[in-house]
Amino acid sequence: MRKHFIIFFLDDFHRGAVNHVVHFIGFTILGYGLGKPSLFLIIVSPFIMELGHLYNYFRGIHKEHALKIIPLQLIAWIIFVLVGYWIAKSFDNLL
């Protein structure tokens, strides 16, 4: 049975130890950039996360899907950052 594109993106496409470690580092930098706040760190974080996908791409894992998923990831990143920014600003207003 073929998986839905979103399920593939969230599950199979994000497998692998290197991909997990690189994403963890990228999300850590994103969180620090949101908390600091540092626009540079916020912008750099998705490029760091993409290194895990590039590693898998060059190893031949999901090579046929990698270029199709990039726009979806960029949209998800923009939404994630906007929500994170809104949450950070909400906590900032409470203090």
Phi and psi restraints in degrees (range 20) as a CNS / XPLOR table:
assign (resid 1 and name C) (resid 2 and name N)
       (resid 2 and name CA) (resid 2 and name C) 1.0 -83.1 20.0 2
assign (resid 2 and name N) (resid 2 and name CA)
       (resid 2 and name C) (resid 3 and name N) 1.0 136.5 20.0 2
assign (resid 2 and name C) (resid 3 and name N)
       (resid 3 and name CA) (resid 3 and name C) 1.0 -80.7 20.0 2
assign (resid 3 and name N) (resid 3 and name CA)
       (resid 3 and name C) (resid 4 and name N) 1.0 148.2 20.0 2
assign (resid 3 and name C) (resid 4 and name N)
       (resid 4 and name CA) (resid 4 and name C) 1.0 -63.3 20.0 2
assign (resid 4 and name N) (resid 4 and name CA)
       (resid 4 and name C) (resid 5 and name N) 1.0 148.1 20.0 2
assign (resid 4 and name C) (resid 5 and name N)
       (resid 5 and name CA) (resid 5 and name C) 1.0 -54.6 20.0 2
assign (resid 5 and name N) (resid 5 and name CA)
       (resid 5 and name C) (resid 6 and name N) 1.0 -42.6 20.0 2
assign (resid 5 and name C) (resid 6 and name N)
       (resid 6 and name CA) (resid 6 and name C) 1.0 -66.2 20.0 2
assign (resid 6 and name N) (resid 6 and name CA)
       (resid 6 and name C) (resid 7 and name N) 1.0 -42.1 20.0 2
assign (resid 6 and name C) (resid 7 and name N)
       (resid 7 and name CA) (resid 7 and name C) 1.0 -63.7 20.0 2
assign (resid 7 and name N) (resid 7 and name CA)
       (resid 7 and name C) (resid 8 and name N) 1.0 -42.9 20.0 2
assign (resid 7 and name C) (resid 8 and name N)
       (resid 8 and name CA) (resid 8 and name C) 1.0 -59.9 20.0 2
assign (resid 8 and name N) (resid 8 and name CA)
       (resid 8 and name C) (resid 9 and name N) 1.0 -44.4 20.0 2
assign (resid 8 and name C) (resid 9 and name N)
       (resid 9 and name CA) (resid 9 and name C) 1.0 -61.4 20.0 2
assign (resid 9 and name N) (resid 9 and name CA)
       (resid 9 and name C) (resid 10 and name N) 1.0 -45.9 20.0 2
assign (resid 9 and name C) (resid 10 and name N)
       (resid 10 and name CA) (resid 10 and name C) 1.0 -77.9 20.0 2
assign (resid 10 and name N) (resid 10 and name CA)
       (resid 10 and name C) (resid 11 and name N) 1.0 -23.1 20.0 2
assign (resid 10 and name C) (resid 11 and name N)
       (resid 11 and name CA) (resid 11 and name C) 1.0 -108.2 20.0 2
assign (resid 11 and name N) (resid 11 and name CA)
       (resid 11 and name C) (resid 12 and name N) 1.0 -79.3 20.0 2
assign (resid 11 and name C) (resid 12 and name N)
       (resid 12 and name CA) (resid 12 and name C) 1.0 -62.3 20.0 2
assign (resid 12 and name N) (resid 12 and name CA)
       (resid 12 and name C) (resid 13 and name N) 1.0 -41.5 20.0 2
assign (resid 12 and name C) (resid 13 and name N)
       (resid 13 and name CA) (resid 13 and name C) 1.0 -68.1 20.0 2
assign (resid 13 and name N) (resid 13 and name CA)
       (resid 13 and name C) (resid 14 and name N) 1.0 -22.3 20.0 2
assign (resid 13 and name C) (resid 14 and name N)
       (resid 14 and name CA) (resid 14 and name C) 1.0 -106.7 20.0 2
assign (resid 14 and name N) (resid 14 and name CA)
       (resid 14 and name C) (resid 15 and name N) 1.0 27.6 20.0 2
assign (resid 14 and name C) (resid 15 and name N)
       (resid 15 and name CA) (resid 15 and name C) 1.0 -90.6 20.0 2
assign (resid 15 and name N) (resid 15 and name CA)
       (resid 15 and name C) (resid 16 and name N) 1.0 160.8 20.0 2
assign (resid 15 and name C) (resid 16 and name N)
       (resid 16 and name CA) (resid 16 and name C) 1.0 109.2 20.0 2
assign (resid 16 and name N) (resid 16 and name CA)
       (resid 16 and name C) (resid 17 and name N) 1.0 138.9 20.0 2
assign (resid 16 and name C) (resid 17 and name N)
       (resid 17 and name CA) (resid 17 and name C) 1.0 -62.5 20.0 2
assign (resid 17 and name N) (resid 17 and name CA)
       (resid 17 and name C) (resid 18 and name N) 1.0 -43.5 20.0 2
assign (resid 17 and name C) (resid 18 and name N)
       (resid 18 and name CA) (resid 18 and name C) 1.0 -63.4 20.0 2
assign (resid 18 and name N) (resid 18 and name CA)
       (resid 18 and name C) (resid 19 and name N) 1.0 -44.5 20.0 2
assign (resid 18 and name C) (resid 19 and name N)
       (resid 19 and name CA) (resid 19 and name C) 1.0 -60.8 20.0 2
assign (resid 19 and name N) (resid 19 and name CA)
       (resid 19 and name C) (resid 20 and name N) 1.0 -42.1 20.0 2
assign (resid 19 and name C) (resid 20 and name N)
       (resid 20 and name CA) (resid 20 and name C) 1.0 -64.0 20.0 2
assign (resid 20 and name N) (resid 20 and name CA)
       (resid 20 and name C) (resid 21 and name N) 1.0 -44.9 20.0 2
assign (resid 20 and name C) (resid 21 and name N)
       (resid 21 and name CA) (resid 21 and name C) 1.0 -64.3 20.0 2
assign (resid 21 and name N) (resid 21 and name CA)
       (resid 21 and name C) (resid 22 and name N) 1.0 -45.2 20.0 2
assign (resid 21 and name C) (resid 22 and name N)
       (resid 22 and name CA) (resid 22 and name C) 1.0 -65.0 20.0 2
assign (resid 22 and name N) (resid 22 and name CA)
       (resid 22 and name C) (resid 23 and name N) 1.0 -40.1 20.0 2
assign (resid 22 and name C) (resid 23 and name N)
       (resid 23 and name CA) (resid 23 and name C) 1.0 -65.1 20.0 2
assign (resid 23 and name N) (resid 23 and name CA)
       (resid 23 and name C) (resid 24 and name N) 1.0 -40.1 20.0 2
assign (resid 23 and name C) (resid 24 and name N)
       (resid 24 and name CA) (resid 24 and name C) 1.0 -59.6 20.0 2
assign (resid 24 and name N) (resid 24 and name CA)
       (resid 24 and name C) (resid 25 and name N) 1.0 -45.3 20.0 2
assign (resid 24 and name C) (resid 25 and name N)
       (resid 25 and name CA) (resid 25 and name C) 1.0 -62.2 20.0 2
assign (resid 25 and name N) (resid 25 and name CA)
       (resid 25 and name C) (resid 26 and name N) 1.0 -44.7 20.0 2
assign (resid 25 and name C) (resid 26 and name N)
       (resid 26 and name CA) (resid 26 and name C) 1.0 -62.3 20.0 2
assign (resid 26 and name N) (resid 26 and name CA)
       (resid 26 and name C) (resid 27 and name N) 1.0 -43.7 20.0 2
assign (resid 26 and name C) (resid 27 and name N)
       (resid 27 and name CA) (resid 27 and name C) 1.0 -68.0 20.0 2
assign (resid 27 and name N) (resid 27 and name CA)
       (resid 27 and name C) (resid 28 and name N) 1.0 -34.0 20.0 2
assign (resid 27 and name C) (resid 28 and name N)
       (resid 28 and name CA) (resid 28 and name C) 1.0 -63.5 20.0 2
assign (resid 28 and name N) (resid 28 and name CA)
       (resid 28 and name C) (resid 29 and name N) 1.0 -44.7 20.0 2
assign (resid 28 and name C) (resid 29 and name N)
       (resid 29 and name CA) (resid 29 and name C) 1.0 -64.8 20.0 2
assign (resid 29 and name N) (resid 29 and name CA)
       (resid 29 and name C) (resid 30 and name N) 1.0 -39.7 20.0 2
assign (resid 29 and name C) (resid 30 and name N)
       (resid 30 and name CA) (resid 30 and name C) 1.0 -61.8 20.0 2
assign (resid 30 and name N) (resid 30 and name CA)
       (resid 30 and name C) (resid 31 and name N) 1.0 -46.4 20.0 2
assign (resid 30 and name C) (resid 31 and name N)
       (resid 31 and name CA) (resid 31 and name C) 1.0 -61.8 20.0 2
assign (resid 31 and name N) (resid 31 and name CA)
       (resid 31 and name C) (resid 32 and name N) 1.0 -42.1 20.0 2
assign (resid 31 and name C) (resid 32 and name N)
       (resid 32 and name CA) (resid 32 and name C) 1.0 -65.1 20.0 2
assign (resid 32 and name N) (resid 32 and name CA)
       (resid 32 and name C) (resid 33 and name N) 1.0 -40.9 20.0 2
assign (resid 32 and name C) (resid 33 and name N)
       (resid 33 and name CA) (resid 33 and name C) 1.0 -63.9 20.0 2
assign (resid 33 and name N) (resid 33 and name CA)
       (resid 33 and name C) (resid 34 and name N) 1.0 -35.4 20.0 2
assign (resid 33 and name C) (resid 34 and name N)
       (resid 34 and name CA) (resid 34 and name C) 1.0 -73.0 20.0 2
assign (resid 34 and name N) (resid 34 and name CA)
       (resid 34 and name C) (resid 35 and name N) 1.0 -36.8 20.0 2
assign (resid 34 and name C) (resid 35 and name N)
       (resid 35 and name CA) (resid 35 and name C) 1.0 -77.3 20.0 2
assign (resid 35 and name N) (resid 35 and name CA)
       (resid 35 and name C) (resid 36 and name N) 1.0 -27.5 20.0 2
assign (resid 35 and name C) (resid 36 and name N)
       (resid 36 and name CA) (resid 36 and name C) 1.0 -68.0 20.0 2
assign (resid 36 and name N) (resid 36 and name CA)
       (resid 36 and name C) (resid 37 and name N) 1.0 -51.3 20.0 2
assign (resid 36 and name C) (resid 37 and name N)
       (resid 37 and name CA) (resid 37 and name C) 1.0 -83.8 20.0 2
assign (resid 37 and name N) (resid 37 and name CA)
       (resid 37 and name C) (resid 38 and name N) 1.0 143.6 20.0 2
assign (resid 37 and name C) (resid 38 and name N)
       (resid 38 and name CA) (resid 38 and name C) 1.0 -138.4 20.0 2
assign (resid 38 and name N) (resid 38 and name CA)
       (resid 38 and name C) (resid 39 and name N) 1.0 108.9 20.0 2
assign (resid 38 and name C) (resid 39 and name N)
       (resid 39 and name CA) (resid 39 and name C) 1.0 -62.1 20.0 2
assign (resid 39 and name N) (resid 39 and name CA)
       (resid 39 and name C) (resid 40 and name N) 1.0 -36.4 20.0 2
assign (resid 39 and name C) (resid 40 and name N)
       (resid 40 and name CA) (resid 40 and name C) 1.0 -59.5 20.0 2
assign (resid 40 and name N) (resid 40 and name CA)
       (resid 40 and name C) (resid 41 and name N) 1.0 -47.6 20.0 2
assign (resid 40 and name C) (resid 41 and name N)
       (resid 41 and name CA) (resid 41 and name C) 1.0 -65.4 20.0 2
assign (resid 41 and name N) (resid 41 and name CA)
       (resid 41 and name C) (resid 42 and name N) 1.0 -36.7 20.0 2
assign (resid 41 and name C) (resid 42 and name N)
       (resid 42 and name CA) (resid 42 and name C) 1.0 -64.1 20.0 2
assign (resid 42 and name N) (resid 42 and name CA)
       (resid 42 and name C) (resid 43 and name N) 1.0 -41.2 20.0 2
assign (resid 42 and name C) (resid 43 and name N)
       (resid 43 and name CA) (resid 43 and name C) 1.0 -74.3 20.0 2
assign (resid 43 and name N) (resid 43 and name CA)
       (resid 43 and name C) (resid 44 and name N) 1.0 -35.6 20.0 2
assign (resid 43 and name C) (resid 44 and name N)
       (resid 44 and name CA) (resid 44 and name C) 1.0 -73.1 20.0 2
assign (resid 44 and name N) (resid 44 and name CA)
       (resid 44 and name C) (resid 45 and name N) 1.0 -30.8 20.0 2
assign (resid 44 and name C) (resid 45 and name N)
       (resid 45 and name CA) (resid 45 and name C) 1.0 -56.1 20.0 2
assign (resid 45 and name N) (resid 45 and name CA)
       (resid 45 and name C) (resid 46 and name N) 1.0 -43.9 20.0 2
assign (resid 45 and name C) (resid 46 and name N)
       (resid 46 and name CA) (resid 46 and name C) 1.0 -68.2 20.0 2
assign (resid 46 and name N) (resid 46 and name CA)
       (resid 46 and name C) (resid 47 and name N) 1.0 -29.3 20.0 2
assign (resid 46 and name C) (resid 47 and name N)
       (resid 47 and name CA) (resid 47 and name C) 1.0 -67.9 20.0 2
assign (resid 47 and name N) (resid 47 and name CA)
       (resid 47 and name C) (resid 48 and name N) 1.0 -34.9 20.0 2
assign (resid 47 and name C) (resid 48 and name N)
       (resid 48 and name CA) (resid 48 and name C) 1.0 -66.2 20.0 2
assign (resid 48 and name N) (resid 48 and name CA)
       (resid 48 and name C) (resid 49 and name N) 1.0 -43.2 20.0 2
assign (resid 48 and name C) (resid 49 and name N)
       (resid 49 and name CA) (resid 49 and name C) 1.0 -62.4 20.0 2
assign (resid 49 and name N) (resid 49 and name CA)
       (resid 49 and name C) (resid 50 and name N) 1.0 -34.4 20.0 2
assign (resid 49 and name C) (resid 50 and name N)
       (resid 50 and name CA) (resid 50 and name C) 1.0 -66.9 20.0 2
assign (resid 50 and name N) (resid 50 and name CA)
       (resid 50 and name C) (resid 51 and name N) 1.0 -21.2 20.0 2
assign (resid 50 and name C) (resid 51 and name N)
       (resid 51 and name CA) (resid 51 and name C) 1.0 -60.0 20.0 2
assign (resid 51 and name N) (resid 51 and name CA)
       (resid 51 and name C) (resid 52 and name N) 1.0 -33.5 20.0 2
assign (resid 51 and name C) (resid 52 and name N)
       (resid 52 and name CA) (resid 52 and name C) 1.0 -65.1 20.0 2
assign (resid 52 and name N) (resid 52 and name CA)
       (resid 52 and name C) (resid 53 and name N) 1.0 -39.3 20.0 2
assign (resid 52 and name C) (resid 53 and name N)
       (resid 53 and name CA) (resid 53 and name C) 1.0 -71.3 20.0 2
assign (resid 53 and name N) (resid 53 and name CA)
       (resid 53 and name C) (resid 54 and name N) 1.0 -36.5 20.0 2
assign (resid 53 and name C) (resid 54 and name N)
       (resid 54 and name CA) (resid 54 and name C) 1.0 -64.8 20.0 2
assign (resid 54 and name N) (resid 54 and name CA)
       (resid 54 and name C) (resid 55 and name N) 1.0 -40.2 20.0 2
assign (resid 54 and name C) (resid 55 and name N)
       (resid 55 and name CA) (resid 55 and name C) 1.0 -58.4 20.0 2
assign (resid 55 and name N) (resid 55 and name CA)
       (resid 55 and name C) (resid 56 and name N) 1.0 -48.1 20.0 2
assign (resid 55 and name C) (resid 56 and name N)
       (resid 56 and name CA) (resid 56 and name C) 1.0 -64.3 20.0 2
assign (resid 56 and name N) (resid 56 and name CA)
       (resid 56 and name C) (resid 57 and name N) 1.0 -39.1 20.0 2
assign (resid 56 and name C) (resid 57 and name N)
       (resid 57 and name CA) (resid 57 and name C) 1.0 -60.5 20.0 2
assign (resid 57 and name N) (resid 57 and name CA)
       (resid 57 and name C) (resid 58 and name N) 1.0 -47.5 20.0 2
assign (resid 57 and name C) (resid 58 and name N)
       (resid 58 and name CA) (resid 58 and name C) 1.0 -71.2 20.0 2
assign (resid 58 and name N) (resid 58 and name CA)
       (resid 58 and name C) (resid 59 and name N) 1.0 -20.6 20.0 2
assign (resid 58 and name C) (resid 59 and name N)
       (resid 59 and name CA) (resid 59 and name C) 1.0 -83.2 20.0 2
assign (resid 59 and name N) (resid 59 and name CA)
       (resid 59 and name C) (resid 60 and name N) 1.0 -7.6 20.0 2
assign (resid 59 and name C) (resid 60 and name N)
       (resid 60 and name CA) (resid 60 and name C) 1.0 90.3 20.0 2
assign (resid 60 and name N) (resid 60 and name CA)
       (resid 60 and name C) (resid 61 and name N) 1.0 11.8 20.0 2
assign (resid 60 and name C) (resid 61 and name N)
       (resid 61 and name CA) (resid 61 and name C) 1.0 -88.9 20.0 2
assign (resid 61 and name N) (resid 61 and name CA)
       (resid 61 and name C) (resid 62 and name N) 1.0 121.4 20.0 2
assign (resid 61 and name C) (resid 62 and name N)
       (resid 62 and name CA) (resid 62 and name C) 1.0 55.8 20.0 2
assign (resid 62 and name N) (resid 62 and name CA)
       (resid 62 and name C) (resid 63 and name N) 1.0 35.8 20.0 2
assign (resid 62 and name C) (resid 63 and name N)
       (resid 63 and name CA) (resid 63 and name C) 1.0 -60.1 20.0 2
assign (resid 63 and name N) (resid 63 and name CA)
       (resid 63 and name C) (resid 64 and name N) 1.0 -37.4 20.0 2
assign (resid 63 and name C) (resid 64 and name N)
       (resid 64 and name CA) (resid 64 and name C) 1.0 -70.8 20.0 2
assign (resid 64 and name N) (resid 64 and name CA)
       (resid 64 and name C) (resid 65 and name N) 1.0 -21.0 20.0 2
assign (resid 64 and name C) (resid 65 and name N)
       (resid 65 and name CA) (resid 65 and name C) 1.0 -101.7 20.0 2
assign (resid 65 and name N) (resid 65 and name CA)
       (resid 65 and name C) (resid 66 and name N) 1.0 -17.2 20.0 2
assign (resid 65 and name C) (resid 66 and name N)
       (resid 66 and name CA) (resid 66 and name C) 1.0 -56.7 20.0 2
assign (resid 66 and name N) (resid 66 and name CA)
       (resid 66 and name C) (resid 67 and name N) 1.0 -46.6 20.0 2
assign (resid 66 and name C) (resid 67 and name N)
       (resid 67 and name CA) (resid 67 and name C) 1.0 -73.5 20.0 2
assign (resid 67 and name N) (resid 67 and name CA)
       (resid 67 and name C) (resid 68 and name N) 1.0 -23.2 20.0 2
assign (resid 67 and name C) (resid 68 and name N)
       (resid 68 and name CA) (resid 68 and name C) 1.0 -75.6 20.0 2
assign (resid 68 and name N) (resid 68 and name CA)
       (resid 68 and name C) (resid 69 and name N) 1.0 -27.4 20.0 2
assign (resid 68 and name C) (resid 69 and name N)
       (resid 69 and name CA) (resid 69 and name C) 1.0 -86.8 20.0 2
assign (resid 69 and name N) (resid 69 and name CA)
       (resid 69 and name C) (resid 70 and name N) 1.0 -20.5 20.0 2
assign (resid 69 and name C) (resid 70 and name N)
       (resid 70 and name CA) (resid 70 and name C) 1.0 -54.0 20.0 2
assign (resid 70 and name N) (resid 70 and name CA)
       (resid 70 and name C) (resid 71 and name N) 1.0 -47.7 20.0 2
assign (resid 70 and name C) (resid 71 and name N)
       (resid 71 and name CA) (resid 71 and name C) 1.0 -60.2 20.0 2
assign (resid 71 and name N) (resid 71 and name CA)
       (resid 71 and name C) (resid 72 and name N) 1.0 -38.6 20.0 2
assign (resid 71 and name C) (resid 72 and name N)
       (resid 72 and name CA) (resid 72 and name C) 1.0 -62.3 20.0 2
assign (resid 72 and name N) (resid 72 and name CA)
       (resid 72 and name C) (resid 73 and name N) 1.0 -41.8 20.0 2
assign (resid 72 and name C) (resid 73 and name N)
       (resid 73 and name CA) (resid 73 and name C) 1.0 -65.3 20.0 2
assign (resid 73 and name N) (resid 73 and name CA)
       (resid 73 and name C) (resid 74 and name N) 1.0 -39.5 20.0 2
assign (resid 73 and name C) (resid 74 and name N)
       (resid 74 and name CA) (resid 74 and name C) 1.0 -64.5 20.0 2
assign (resid 74 and name N) (resid 74 and name CA)
       (resid 74 and name C) (resid 75 and name N) 1.0 -41.4 20.0 2
assign (resid 74 and name C) (resid 75 and name N)
       (resid 75 and name CA) (resid 75 and name C) 1.0 -64.3 20.0 2
assign (resid 75 and name N) (resid 75 and name CA)
       (resid 75 and name C) (resid 76 and name N) 1.0 -44.9 20.0 2
assign (resid 75 and name C) (resid 76 and name N)
       (resid 76 and name CA) (resid 76 and name C) 1.0 -62.1 20.0 2
assign (resid 76 and name N) (resid 76 and name CA)
       (resid 76 and name C) (resid 77 and name N) 1.0 -39.7 20.0 2
assign (resid 76 and name C) (resid 77 and name N)
       (resid 77 and name CA) (resid 77 and name C) 1.0 -63.9 20.0 2
assign (resid 77 and name N) (resid 77 and name CA)
       (resid 77 and name C) (resid 78 and name N) 1.0 -43.7 20.0 2
assign (resid 77 and name C) (resid 78 and name N)
       (resid 78 and name CA) (resid 78 and name C) 1.0 -61.8 20.0 2
assign (resid 78 and name N) (resid 78 and name CA)
       (resid 78 and name C) (resid 79 and name N) 1.0 -44.8 20.0 2
assign (resid 78 and name C) (resid 79 and name N)
       (resid 79 and name CA) (resid 79 and name C) 1.0 -63.4 20.0 2
assign (resid 79 and name N) (resid 79 and name CA)
       (resid 79 and name C) (resid 80 and name N) 1.0 -44.7 20.0 2
assign (resid 79 and name C) (resid 80 and name N)
       (resid 80 and name CA) (resid 80 and name C) 1.0 -60.2 20.0 2
assign (resid 80 and name N) (resid 80 and name CA)
       (resid 80 and name C) (resid 81 and name N) 1.0 -44.6 20.0 2
assign (resid 80 and name C) (resid 81 and name N)
       (resid 81 and name CA) (resid 81 and name C) 1.0 -67.4 20.0 2
assign (resid 81 and name N) (resid 81 and name CA)
       (resid 81 and name C) (resid 82 and name N) 1.0 -41.6 20.0 2
assign (resid 81 and name C) (resid 82 and name N)
       (resid 82 and name CA) (resid 82 and name C) 1.0 -62.4 20.0 2
assign (resid 82 and name N) (resid 82 and name CA)
       (resid 82 and name C) (resid 83 and name N) 1.0 -42.7 20.0 2
assign (resid 82 and name C) (resid 83 and name N)
       (resid 83 and name CA) (resid 83 and name C) 1.0 -66.1 20.0 2
assign (resid 83 and name N) (resid 83 and name CA)
       (resid 83 and name C) (resid 84 and name N) 1.0 -43.2 20.0 2
assign (resid 83 and name C) (resid 84 and name N)
       (resid 84 and name CA) (resid 84 and name C) 1.0 -61.9 20.0 2
assign (resid 84 and name N) (resid 84 and name CA)
       (resid 84 and name C) (resid 85 and name N) 1.0 -41.3 20.0 2
assign (resid 84 and name C) (resid 85 and name N)
       (resid 85 and name CA) (resid 85 and name C) 1.0 -63.5 20.0 2
assign (resid 85 and name N) (resid 85 and name CA)
       (resid 85 and name C) (resid 86 and name N) 1.0 -42.7 20.0 2
assign (resid 85 and name C) (resid 86 and name N)
       (resid 86 and name CA) (resid 86 and name C) 1.0 -63.9 20.0 2
assign (resid 86 and name N) (resid 86 and name CA)
       (resid 86 and name C) (resid 87 and name N) 1.0 -43.0 20.0 2
assign (resid 86 and name C) (resid 87 and name N)
       (resid 87 and name CA) (resid 87 and name C) 1.0 -64.4 20.0 2
assign (resid 87 and name N) (resid 87 and name CA)
       (resid 87 and name C) (resid 88 and name N) 1.0 -44.3 20.0 2
assign (resid 87 and name C) (resid 88 and name N)
       (resid 88 and name CA) (resid 88 and name C) 1.0 -61.3 20.0 2
assign (resid 88 and name N) (resid 88 and name CA)
       (resid 88 and name C) (resid 89 and name N) 1.0 -42.1 20.0 2
assign (resid 88 and name C) (resid 89 and name N)
       (resid 89 and name CA) (resid 89 and name C) 1.0 -66.9 20.0 2
assign (resid 89 and name N) (resid 89 and name CA)
       (resid 89 and name C) (resid 90 and name N) 1.0 -35.9 20.0 2
assign (resid 89 and name C) (resid 90 and name N)
       (resid 90 and name CA) (resid 90 and name C) 1.0 -64.0 20.0 2
assign (resid 90 and name N) (resid 90 and name CA)
       (resid 90 and name C) (resid 91 and name N) 1.0 -43.3 20.0 2
assign (resid 90 and name C) (resid 91 and name N)
       (resid 91 and name CA) (resid 91 and name C) 1.0 -68.7 20.0 2
assign (resid 91 and name N) (resid 91 and name CA)
       (resid 91 and name C) (resid 92 and name N) 1.0 -34.1 20.0 2
assign (resid 91 and name C) (resid 92 and name N)
       (resid 92 and name CA) (resid 92 and name C) 1.0 -64.6 20.0 2
assign (resid 92 and name N) (resid 92 and name CA)
       (resid 92 and name C) (resid 93 and name N) 1.0 -37.1 20.0 2
assign (resid 92 and name C) (resid 93 and name N)
       (resid 93 and name CA) (resid 93 and name C) 1.0 -71.1 20.0 2
assign (resid 93 and name N) (resid 93 and name CA)
       (resid 93 and name C) (resid 94 and name N) 1.0 -26.3 20.0 2
assign (resid 93 and name C) (resid 94 and name N)
       (resid 94 and name CA) (resid 94 and name C) 1.0 -72.9 20.0 2
assign (resid 94 and name N) (resid 94 and name CA)
       (resid 94 and name C) (resid 95 and name N) 1.0 -29.3 20.0 2
